[in-house]
Amino acid sequence: MKLVRWGLSGQEKPGLLDSQGQVRDLQQHVDDVAASALLPDTLARLRALDPTALPLVPGSPQAGLRLGPCVGRVGKFICIGLNYSDHAAEAGMQVPPEPIVFGKWTSAINGPDDDVKIPRGSHKTDWEVELGVVIGQGGSYIDEADAMAHVAGYCVVNDISEREYQLERSGTWDKGKGCDTFGPIGPWLVTPDEIADPHQLPMWLDVDDRRMQSGNTATMVYRIPFLISYLSRFMRLESGDVIATGTPPGVGMGHKPPVYLQAGQTMRLGIDGLGVQTQRVVAA
């Protein structure tokens, strides 16, 4: 099942993507793709619906019909750093002995095809295609063996990063991670029954039709069950929390010489089975 949020920014409504690629309206069944709508019982109820019996939303998704962030009212946007062995090698850094954890402010979240704004004064805005894991059933001290039962679904995340702010401005990584528009998520939230193995997903990112990143979740160092269990030791995970699980090689910082985003460029990125994002880069 693919869940979406459609409509104007800040006024998104819940929907379901049918087998023909059209959006069906879920407003009579849930108020949003958020919070309790992501619990296992609610997802099971939505999965039992006949999509053809739901109202059809006019317009083609991502081509006239805007899709917003695929999860609403996100409580925590948690990110894992240096979680791909080939990306760590690219950055000239050792794989960390425990996951590096940082946060993106939820005010950074935007739709999968919304404009990305380069902050004023920025010269090192970068891209990162990532697999997002969305929590369904929350909890603390989750056992690794039970962790996958806490997953509501998966989505594409672009963990946009300002490298000067992140690494050179006397602060934690968060300073360069949470600028406005730095967190596109979507286009849809794909429930686990549609993804045979989230650790075998090809992923890619282009800038102006030039392939910059090409990788696979198979090179993830710390895998999803461990990450969920690990994070739940430090915070209570709640329905709708988003975990961005790291990026493969090919980020701008890793090129020699480094290459960063400029206003007027276009990013296009995707993960097999999870859809594609397209973002125009503009000056803030």
C-alpha positions in Angstrom: 0.0 0.0 0.0 1.2 3.5 -0.9 -0.1 6.3 1.2 0.2 10.0 0.1 -0.7 13.4 1.3 -2.1 15.6 -1.5 -3.0 19.3 -1.9 -1.7 22.7 -1.2 1.2 23.2 1.2 0.0 23.1 4.8 -3.5 21.9 3.7 -2.6 18.3 2.6 -5.2 15.6 2.7 -4.7 11.8 3.1 -4.8 9.6 0.1 -3.9 6.2 -1.3 -2.2 5.5 -4.6 -4.2 2.9 -6.6 -2.9 0.3 -9.0 -3.3 2.8 -11.9 -1.1 5.4 -10.3 -4.1 7.7 -9.3 -4.8 9.1 -5.9 -7.8 8.0 -4.0 -9.2 10.2 -1.2 -9.0 8.7 2.4 -10.6 11.6 4.2 -13.6 9.5 5.3 -11.3 7.0 6.9 -8.4 8.9 8.5 -7.8 12.6 9.1 -4.1 12.5 8.0 -1.3 10.1 7.2 0.1 10.7 10.7 0.1 9.6 14.3 -2.6 7.0 15.0 -3.2 6.4 11.3 0.2 4.7 11.2 -0.6 2.2 13.9 -0.8 -1.5 12.8 -4.5 -1.8 13.3 -5.3 1.3 11.3 -3.0 0.3 8.5 -4.7 -3.1 8.3 -8.0 -1.4 8.1 -6.9 0.9 5.3 -5.3 -2.1 3.4 -8.7 -3.9 3.5 -10.4 -1.0 1.6 -11.3 -1.4 -2.0 -9.4 1.5 -3.7 -11.9 1.6 -6.6 -14.6 2.4 -4.1 -12.8 5.5 -2.8 -13.3 8.9 -4.4 -10.8 9.7 -7.2 -8.7 12.8 -6.7 -8.5 14.7 -10.0 -5.1 15.2 -11.6 -2.0 13.1 -12.0 0.3 12.9 -8.9 3.5 14.8 -9.3 2.2 16.2 -12.6 -0.4 18.7 -11.8 -1.5 17.2 -8.5 0.9 18.3 -5.8 2.0 15.7 -3.2 3.1 16.9 0.1 5.4 15.3 2.6 4.2 11.7 2.9 3.9 11.9 6.7 2.2 14.6 8.6 2.8 16.0 12.1 6.2 14.4 12.4 7.4 14.5 16.0 11.1 13.6 15.4 13.2 13.6 12.3 16.2 11.4 13.3 19.2 10.9 11.1 22.1 8.5 11.1 25.5 9.6 9.9 28.2 7.7 8.1 26.1 4.6 7.9 27.3 3.4 4.5 30.7 1.9 4.4 31.4 3.2 0.9 30.3 6.7 1.9 32.5 6.7 5.0 35.5 5.7 2.8 34.6 8.6 0.4 34.6 11.0 3.3 37.9 9.7 4.6 36.4 8.7 7.9 36.2 5.5 9.9 33.0 3.6 10.2 31.8 4.7 13.7 31.8 2.0 16.5 28.2 3.1 17.3 25.7 4.9 15.1 26.1 8.7 14.7 22.8 10.2 15.6 21.7 13.8 14.8 18.4 15.6 14.1 16.8 17.6 11.4 14.3 20.2 12.6 10.8 19.3 11.6 10.4 22.8 10.1 12.8 21.6 7.4 10.3 19.0 6.1 8.8 19.7 2.6 7.2 17.9 -0.3 9.1 15.6 -2.6 8.9 18.1 -5.5 8.9 21.4 -3.7 11.7 23.9 -4.3 14.8 23.6 -2.2 16.2 26.9 -0.9 19.9 27.6 -0.6 20.3 29.6 2.6 21.5 33.1 2.3 25.3 33.2 2.4 25.6 29.4 1.8 28.3 28.1 -0.5 28.3 24.5 0.4 24.7 23.1 0.1 24.9 19.4 -0.6 22.6 16.5 -1.4 22.1 13.0 0.2 19.6 10.4 -1.1 18.5 8.2 1.9 16.1 5.5 2.8 13.5 6.8 5.3 12.0 4.5 7.9 8.7 5.7 9.4 7.7 4.4 12.9 4.2 2.9 13.3 3.9 1.4 16.8 6.1 3.4 19.1 8.1 2.2 22.1 11.2 2.4 24.3 13.8 -0.3 24.7 12.6 -2.1 21.7 14.1 -5.6 21.2 16.1 -5.9 17.9 14.2 -9.1 17.1 10.9 -7.2 17.3 11.9 -4.0 15.7 10.5 -4.5 12.2 7.0 -4.8 13.7 7.4 -1.1 14.6 7.8 0.0 11.0 4.8 1.6 9.3 6.6 2.1 6.0 9.5 3.4 4.0 10.0 6.5 1.9 12.7 8.5 0.0 14.4 11.3 1.9 16.8 13.9 0.6 19.0 14.8 3.6 20.1 18.2 2.2 23.1 19.5 4.1 25.0 22.7 4.3 28.6 21.5 4.9 30.1 24.7 6.1 27.3 25.1 8.7 27.6 21.4 9.6 31.4 21.1 9.9 33.0 24.5 10.1 30.8 26.7 12.2 31.5 25.6 15.8 28.4 23.5 16.3 26.9 20.1 16.0 25.9 18.6 12.7 22.4 19.8 13.3 23.3 23.4 12.4 23.8 22.4 8.8 21.0 19.9 8.5 17.8 21.7 9.5 17.5 24.7 7.3 14.1 25.4 5.7 13.3 23.0 2.9 16.2 20.7 3.8 14.0 17.7 4.4 11.9 16.5 1.4 10.1 13.2 2.2 8.0 11.1 -0.1 6.4 11.0 -2.7 4.6 8.2 -0.9 4.9 6.1 2.2 5.2 2.4 1.2 4.1 -0.1 3.7 6.5 -3.0 4.5 4.3 -5.7 2.7 5.4 -4.1 -0.7 9.2 -4.2 0.1 10.6 -7.6 0.1 14.0 -6.5 1.6 14.7 -2.9 2.6 18.4 -3.8 2.7 18.5 -4.6 -1.0 17.2 -1.3 -2.6 19.1 0.5 -5.4 19.2 4.3 -4.9 20.4 7.2 -7.0 20.5 11.0 -7.3 21.1 13.2 -10.3 21.9 16.9 -10.5 21.0 18.4 -13.9 20.7 14.9 -15.3 24.3 14.0 -14.2 24.4 10.9 -12.0 26.0 11.9 -8.7 25.0 9.1 -6.4 24.4 5.5 -7.2 24.3 3.0 -4.4 22.3 0.3 -2.6 21.0 -0.1 0.9 23.0 -3.4 1.0 26.1 -1.4 2.0 24.3 0.0 5.1 26.5 -0.6 8.2 23.9 -0.5 10.9 20.7 -2.1 9.6 17.1 -1.1 10.3 16.3 -3.5 13.2 19.5 -2.5 15.1 18.9 1.2 14.5 15.3 1.1 15.8 16.5 -0.8 18.9 19.5 1.4 19.4 17.5 4.7 19.1 14.8 3.5 21.4 17.4 3.3 24.2 17.9 7.0 24.1 14.4 8.3 23.2 10.8 7.0 23.0 10.0 6.4 19.4 6.5 7.5 18.5 4.1 7.0 15.6 5.2 9.1 12.6 8.8 9.6 13.7 11.1 9.5 10.6 14.5 7.9 10.6 16.8 8.8 7.7 19.2 5.9 7.6 22.3 7.3 5.8 23.5 7.9 2.3 25.7 6.1 -0.2 28.8 7.7 -1.9 28.6 10.5 -4.4 27.7 13.5 -2.2 29.0 16.9 -3.4 31.5 17.1 -0.5 33.0 13.8 -1.7 33.8 14.9 -5.2 37.4 16.0 -6.0 37.2 19.0 -6.1 33.9 19.3 -4.1 30.8 20.2 -6.1 27.8 22.0 -4.4 24.4 23.1 -5.4 23.7 26.3 -7.2 20.4 28.2 -7.7 18.8 27.1 -11.0 19.8 23.5 -10.8 17.5 20.5 -10.5 17.9 17.4 -8.3 16.1 14.2 -9.2 16.5 11.2 -6.9 14.8 7.9 -6.1 14.9 4.5 -4.5 13.5 1.4 -6.2 9.9 0.8 -5.2 9.6 4.0 -3.2 9.2 6.6 -6.0 11.1 9.6 -7.3 11.6 13.2 -6.1 12.4 16.2 -8.3 13.4 19.5 -6.7 14.3 22.9 -8.3 17.1 24.7 -6.4 16.4 28.3 -5.7 18.0 31.1 -3.6 16.4 31.8 -0.3 
